[in-house]
Amino acid sequence: MVNKATHLYVQVLVGIALGIALGAVSPEWAVKMQPLGTLFISLIKMLIAPIIFCTVVTGIVHMGDMKQAGILGIKALIYFELITTLALVIGLLVGNLSGMGHGMGIDPASLDVSSIPGYSPQAKAEGGHGFMDFILGTVPHSFLDGVTEGNLLQTLLTAILFAWAMLGMGETAKPVIKAIESFSQVFFRIVGIVMKLAPMGAFGAMAFTIGKYGIGTLADLIGFVLLFYGTCILFVLLVLGLVLKLATGLSIFQLLNYIKGELLIVLGTSSSETVLPRLLDKLERLGCARQVVGMVVPTGYSFNLDGTSIYFTLAILFISHAIGMDLSLETQLSILAVLLVTSKGAAGVTGSGFVVLTGTLDAVHVLPVAAVTIILGVDRFMSEGRALTNVVGNCVATIVIARWQKALDLPHAKAVLAGKLDKGGDDLLAIPAEKRRTKARTKK
């Protein structure tokens, strides 16, 4: 019998509980724990780009056809756009139906725009946030810039070009492919080592959050926070659950249980990036083909942000109600149109959602930008909800798209989610990549 106390998710849960306790009892000491969380997040982030590069390159090469990779990418982007649009619409519906914020009667003239993080009128005047700037931003200045700077989209582009070139080299490329696969195994093993620090990272990050902002900051806006979390839960269970069930027959509850360790790490660190390497591994072990996992997950981290999309529309309606400005249907639809673009710029990094929300209000000129300070005090507590929903959304997207591509070992996935296979505990990264792929193919 395996001692559950040794499981990573149990240790992370203990770290979160201790962080909350320290933050409540001694805020001064709790704030000083921030470096522990920052250290863990930094260690994971330094590994993300090289892992994505190796995974995407080997995935496309093993696919053997750049046309198939292109079809996979198009299917993924179409899926992302449909689901995130649905998330935005659900945020609008819940905001309108709940009427949350009415009666607060806040005067926007009394709010200080200088307290908004990441907002600068000078930066806005200089531009740099348009569609072409986004496209140009996907191209690194040098071949290694995407990897060294941790830019996911730049790394993805570099990996695709690298794989495309190797596909035309035939036998000559085999030594390079073998070397990249070996590097991939090394990086996954490093992740396995770093993940042992996850409980410490969760403790430090949670202690800092509670110590700095205090649970008391939730008092005035507790209804809005609960409404947001409730909407995210319904979206995951009903919308994502239905999509997963219809497409694959798999249970969303079993999937949540399968990735519970990753969800707890996200909860503790408030960043979805901390679990990206583990998600790549666990989805491949679940039975999704490596090429699908390598393409869909990294792309989803920039284009498939379901929780962030819900937050955007729900927050905008709450703010408008709070300052007594009811938005017409036409205005709401225009905001929705803008968010379809701007929401894709909110990467899985803590705090980026609030910055994009501010930029969106600045672009549509419907509400005063200063009004976002109404939710500034509780935004940090909502970051976990955004990240958790984003992670679940990307897992569902990968499984569904793998099914569409006929690249999902469904019997194997059902067995894994039912707990009949893959009972090796939390050390999922100890198995070499080739053996993981072999296991995933055993029932085909």
WOGIRA-V549548 format. One record per backbone hydrogen bond with DSSP energy under -1.0 kcal/mol. NH is the residue of the N-H (numbers start at 1). CO is the residue of the C=O. If there is no record, write none. Layout:
BEGIN
NH_CO ; NH_CO
END
This chain:
BEGIN
6_3 ; 7_4 ; 11_7 ; 12_8 ; 13_9 ; 14_10 ; 15_11 ; 16_12 ; 17_13 ; 18_14 ; 19_15 ; 20_16 ; 21_17 ; 22_18 ; 23_19 ; 24_20 ; 25_21 ; 26_22 ; 30_26 ; 31_27 ; 33_30 ; 34_31 ; 36_33 ; 38_34 ; 39_35 ; 40_36 ; 41_37 ; 42_38 ; 43_39 ; 44_40 ; 45_41 ; 46_42 ; 47_44 ; 51_47 ; 52_48 ; 53_49 ; 54_50 ; 55_51 ; 56_52 ; 57_53 ; 58_54 ; 59_55 ; 60_56 ; 61_57 ; 62_58 ; 63_59 ; 64_60 ; 69_65 ; 70_66 ; 71_67 ; 72_68 ; 73_69 ; 74_70 ; 75_71 ; 76_72 ; 77_73 ; 78_74 ; 79_75 ; 80_76 ; 81_77 ; 82_78 ; 83_79 ; 84_80 ; 85_81 ; 86_82 ; 87_83 ; 88_84 ; 89_85 ; 90_86 ; 91_87 ; 92_88 ; 93_89 ; 94_90 ; 95_91 ; 96_92 ; 97_93 ; 98_94 ; 99_95 ; 102_99 ; 104_101 ; 106_322 ; 110_107 ; 111_108 ; 115_112 ; 116_113 ; 119_116 ; 124_120 ; 125_121 ; 126_122 ; 134_130 ; 135_131 ; 136_132 ; 137_133 ; 138_135 ; 139_136 ; 145_142 ; 148_144 ; 149_145 ; 151_146 ; 155_151 ; 156_152 ; 157_153 ; 158_154 ; 159_155 ; 160_156 ; 161_157 ; 162_158 ; 163_159 ; 164_160 ; 165_161 ; 166_162 ; 167_163 ; 169_166 ; 172_169 ; 173_170 ; 174_171 ; 177_173 ; 178_174 ; 179_175 ; 180_176 ; 181_177 ; 182_178 ; 183_179 ; 184_180 ; 185_181 ; 186_182 ; 187_183 ; 188_184 ; 189_185 ; 190_186 ; 191_187 ; 192_188 ; 193_189 ; 194_190 ; 195_191 ; 196_193 ; 197_194 ; 198_195 ; 201_197 ; 202_198 ; 203_199 ; 204_200 ; 205_201 ; 206_202 ; 207_203 ; 208_204 ; 209_205 ; 210_206 ; 211_207 ; 212_208 ; 213_209 ; 214_210 ; 217_214 ; 218_215 ; 219_216 ; 225_221 ; 226_222 ; 227_223 ; 228_224 ; 229_225 ; 230_226 ; 231_227 ; 232_228 ; 233_229 ; 234_230 ; 235_231 ; 236_232 ; 237_233 ; 238_234 ; 240_235 ; 241_236 ; 242_238 ; 243_239 ; 244_240 ; 245_241 ; 246_242 ; 247_243 ; 248_244 ; 249_245 ; 255_251 ; 256_252 ; 257_253 ; 258_254 ; 259_255 ; 260_257 ; 263_259 ; 264_260 ; 265_261 ; 266_262 ; 267_263 ; 268_264 ; 269_265 ; 270_266 ; 273_348 ; 275_272 ; 276_273 ; 279_275 ; 280_276 ; 281_277 ; 282_278 ; 283_279 ; 284_280 ; 285_281 ; 286_282 ; 288_283 ; 289_407 ; 293_289 ; 294_290 ; 295_291 ; 296_292 ; 297_293 ; 299_295 ; 300_296 ; 301_297 ; 302_299 ; 303_299 ; 304_300 ; 309_305 ; 310_306 ; 311_307 ; 312_308 ; 313_309 ; 314_310 ; 315_311 ; 316_312 ; 317_313 ; 318_314 ; 319_315 ; 320_316 ; 321_317 ; 322_318 ; 323_319 ; 324_321 ; 325_320 ; 332_328 ; 333_329 ; 334_330 ; 335_331 ; 336_332 ; 337_333 ; 338_334 ; 339_335 ; 340_336 ; 341_338 ; 342_338 ; 343_339 ; 344_341 ; 345_342 ; 346_343 ; 347_345 ; 349_347 ; 352_349 ; 355_351 ; 356_352 ; 357_353 ; 358_354 ; 359_355 ; 360_356 ; 361_357 ; 362_358 ; 363_359 ; 364_360 ; 365_361 ; 371_368 ; 372_369 ; 373_370 ; 374_371 ; 375_372 ; 379_375 ; 383_379 ; 386_382 ; 387_383 ; 388_384 ; 389_385 ; 390_386 ; 391_387 ; 392_388 ; 393_389 ; 394_390 ; 395_391 ; 396_392 ; 397_393 ; 398_394 ; 399_395 ; 400_396 ; 401_397 ; 402_398 ; 403_399 ; 404_400 ; 405_401 ; 406_403 ; 407_402 ; 409_287 ; 410_408 ; 413_409 ; 414_410 ; 415_411 ; 416_412 ; 417_413 ; 418_414 ; 419_416 ; 420_415 ; 428_426 ; 430_427 ; 436_432 ; 437_433 ; 438_434 ; 439_435 ; 440_436 ; 444_441
END
